[in-house]
């Protein structure tokens, strides 16, 4: 490999000689710097702005289990507090914990929790980014909206009506699950 002469008077052999190996090392360094910049600016690292909160769809709901254990030891469980904790955990991206607390409060008969649990399953309000499930479950939405309505939540009726309309349209498009869901209204 030859050398490249640099300097003010390369013709007189004065200056700095750069070997081929040094050129190769310089190119590799530049490539690594560009790759590092891309990695961090794309959100892979902490440089380049705050990353979205990580969700824990597969995580074991330890925080929820602690809250439920405490609530069950109380003389009268505080389902409103459990619902607030579920909302907070959901906002933090701790979806397994949030889902378990929504279910705990709804199963305990707390109407606002039943309504919000239904909303998590509702195909018309489903958000995969903030849901433990990969897809909506209209049967569960129907179940929990119906429970909320039975317990006096008047907002549940328009949601059930909208879910019914969704099921009719989906059934007409060939969705067999939607056809089965329509049987709930008969």
C-alpha positions as CSV (number, residue, x, y, z in Angstrom):
1,X,0.0,0.0,0.0
2,X,1.3,3.4,-0.8
3,X,1.4,6.5,1.3
4,X,-0.2,9.8,0.7
5,X,1.9,12.9,1.4
6,X,0.2,15.9,2.8
7,X,1.5,19.2,3.9
8,X,2.5,22.5,2.3
9,X,5.3,21.0,0.3
10,X,4.4,17.4,-0.6
11,X,6.8,17.5,-3.5
12,X,9.8,17.9,-1.2
13,X,8.8,14.9,0.9
14,X,7.9,17.1,3.9
15,X,4.6,16.7,5.7
16,X,2.7,13.8,7.3
17,X,2.5,10.4,5.6
18,X,-0.9,8.7,5.9
19,X,-0.8,4.9,5.3
20,X,-3.6,2.9,3.9
21,X,-4.3,1.3,7.3
22,X,-4.7,4.8,8.8
23,X,-7.2,5.7,6.1
24,X,-9.1,2.4,6.8
25,X,-9.2,3.2,10.6
26,X,-10.5,6.8,9.8
27,X,-13.3,5.4,7.6
28,X,-14.3,2.9,10.2
29,X,-14.4,5.6,12.9
30,X,-16.7,7.8,10.8
31,X,-19.0,4.8,10.0
32,X,-19.2,4.0,13.8
33,X,-20.0,7.6,14.6
34,X,-22.7,7.8,12.0
35,X,-24.2,4.5,13.2
36,X,-24.1,5.7,16.9
37,X,-25.8,8.9,15.9
38,X,-28.6,7.0,14.0
39,X,-29.1,4.6,16.9
40,X,-29.5,7.2,19.5
41,X,-31.6,9.6,17.4
42,X,-34.0,6.7,16.4
43,X,-34.8,6.2,20.1
44,X,-32.6,3.2,20.7
45,X,-30.7,4.9,23.4
46,X,-31.2,7.8,25.8
47,X,-29.7,10.5,23.7
48,X,-32.1,12.2,21.3
49,X,-35.1,12.9,23.5
50,X,-37.2,10.9,25.9
51,X,-38.4,7.6,24.8
52,X,-42.0,6.5,25.2
53,X,-42.7,4.6,28.3
54,X,-42.2,0.9,27.9
55,X,-45.2,-1.3,28.2
56,X,-45.2,-4.5,30.1
57,X,-47.7,-6.8,28.4
58,X,-45.9,-9.9,29.5
59,X,-44.9,-8.7,32.9
60,X,-46.2,-10.3,36.1
61,X,-48.6,-7.9,37.7
62,X,-46.8,-7.6,41.0
63,X,-47.9,-4.1,41.9
64,X,-51.6,-5.1,41.3
65,X,-51.2,-8.2,43.4
66,X,-49.9,-6.1,46.3
67,X,-52.8,-3.6,46.0
68,X,-55.4,-6.4,45.8
69,X,-53.9,-8.2,48.8
70,X,-54.1,-5.1,50.8
71,X,-57.6,-4.4,49.7
72,X,-58.8,-7.9,50.5
73,X,-57.4,-7.6,54.0
74,X,-59.4,-4.4,54.6
75,X,-62.8,-4.7,56.1
76,X,-64.3,-3.0,53.1
77,X,-62.2,-2.9,49.8
78,X,-61.7,0.5,48.4
79,X,-62.5,-0.2,44.7
80,X,-62.3,3.5,43.8
81,X,-58.7,3.6,45.0
82,X,-58.0,0.4,43.0
83,X,-59.5,2.0,39.9
84,X,-57.3,5.1,40.4
85,X,-54.3,2.9,40.8
86,X,-55.2,1.0,37.6
87,X,-55.4,4.3,35.7
88,X,-52.0,5.3,37.1
89,X,-50.4,2.0,36.2
90,X,-51.9,2.1,32.7
91,X,-50.4,5.6,32.2
92,X,-47.0,4.2,33.3
93,X,-47.3,1.4,30.7
94,X,-47.7,-1.3,33.4
95,X,-50.6,-2.9,31.4
96,X,-50.7,-6.2,33.2
97,X,-51.0,-4.5,36.6
98,X,-53.6,-2.1,35.3
99,X,-55.7,-4.8,33.7
100,X,-55.8,-6.9,36.9
101,X,-56.8,-3.9,39.0
102,X,-59.6,-2.9,36.5
103,X,-60.9,-6.4,36.7
104,X,-60.6,-6.5,40.5
105,X,-62.6,-3.3,40.9
106,X,-65.2,-4.3,38.2
107,X,-65.7,-7.7,39.7
108,X,-66.1,-6.1,43.1
109,X,-69.1,-4.3,41.6
110,X,-67.6,-0.9,41.2
111,X,-69.5,0.5,38.2
112,X,-66.9,3.0,36.9
113,X,-64.4,0.2,36.8
114,X,-66.8,-2.0,34.8
115,X,-67.3,0.8,32.4
116,X,-63.6,1.4,31.9
117,X,-62.9,-2.3,31.6
118,X,-65.5,-2.6,28.9
119,X,-63.9,0.4,27.1
120,X,-60.5,-1.4,27.1
121,X,-62.1,-4.3,25.2
122,X,-64.4,-2.2,23.0
123,X,-63.4,-2.4,19.3
124,X,-64.6,1.2,18.9
125,X,-62.4,2.5,21.7
126,X,-59.5,0.0,21.5
127,X,-55.9,1.2,21.6
128,X,-53.3,-1.5,21.3
129,X,-50.7,0.8,22.7
130,X,-52.4,1.1,26.0
131,X,-54.1,-2.3,26.1
132,X,-52.9,-5.6,27.4
133,X,-54.7,-7.4,24.6
134,X,-53.4,-7.5,21.0
135,X,-57.0,-7.0,19.7
136,X,-60.3,-5.9,21.0
137,X,-62.8,-8.4,22.6
138,X,-66.3,-7.3,21.8
139,X,-67.8,-10.1,24.0
140,X,-66.0,-8.7,27.0
141,X,-67.0,-5.2,26.1
142,X,-70.6,-6.3,25.9
143,X,-70.3,-8.1,29.3
144,X,-68.8,-5.2,31.2
145,X,-70.9,-2.5,29.5
146,X,-74.0,-4.5,30.4
147,X,-72.8,-4.9,34.0
148,X,-72.2,-1.1,34.2
149,X,-75.6,-0.4,32.8
150,X,-77.3,-2.8,35.2
151,X,-75.4,-1.0,38.1
152,X,-76.8,2.3,37.0
153,X,-74.1,3.8,34.6
154,X,-76.2,5.6,32.0
155,X,-73.2,6.1,29.7
156,X,-73.1,2.4,29.1
157,X,-76.3,2.4,27.1
158,X,-75.0,4.5,24.2
159,X,-71.8,2.4,24.2
160,X,-73.9,-0.8,24.0
161,X,-75.9,0.8,21.1
162,X,-72.7,1.7,19.3
163,X,-71.3,-1.8,19.9
164,X,-74.5,-3.3,18.5
165,X,-74.2,-1.2,15.4
166,X,-70.5,-2.2,15.0
167,X,-71.5,-5.8,15.4
168,X,-74.2,-5.5,12.7
169,X,-71.7,-3.9,10.2
170,X,-69.0,-6.5,11.0
171,X,-71.4,-9.4,10.7
172,X,-72.5,-8.1,7.3
173,X,-68.9,-8.0,6.3
174,X,-68.6,-11.7,7.2
175,X,-67.2,-11.5,10.8
176,X,-68.4,-14.7,12.5
177,X,-67.6,-13.4,16.0
178,X,-69.7,-10.3,15.3
179,X,-72.6,-12.6,14.3
180,X,-72.3,-14.5,17.5
181,X,-72.2,-11.3,19.5
182,X,-75.4,-10.1,17.9
183,X,-77.1,-13.1,19.6
184,X,-76.6,-11.3,22.9
185,X,-79.2,-8.7,21.9
186,X,-81.9,-11.3,21.0
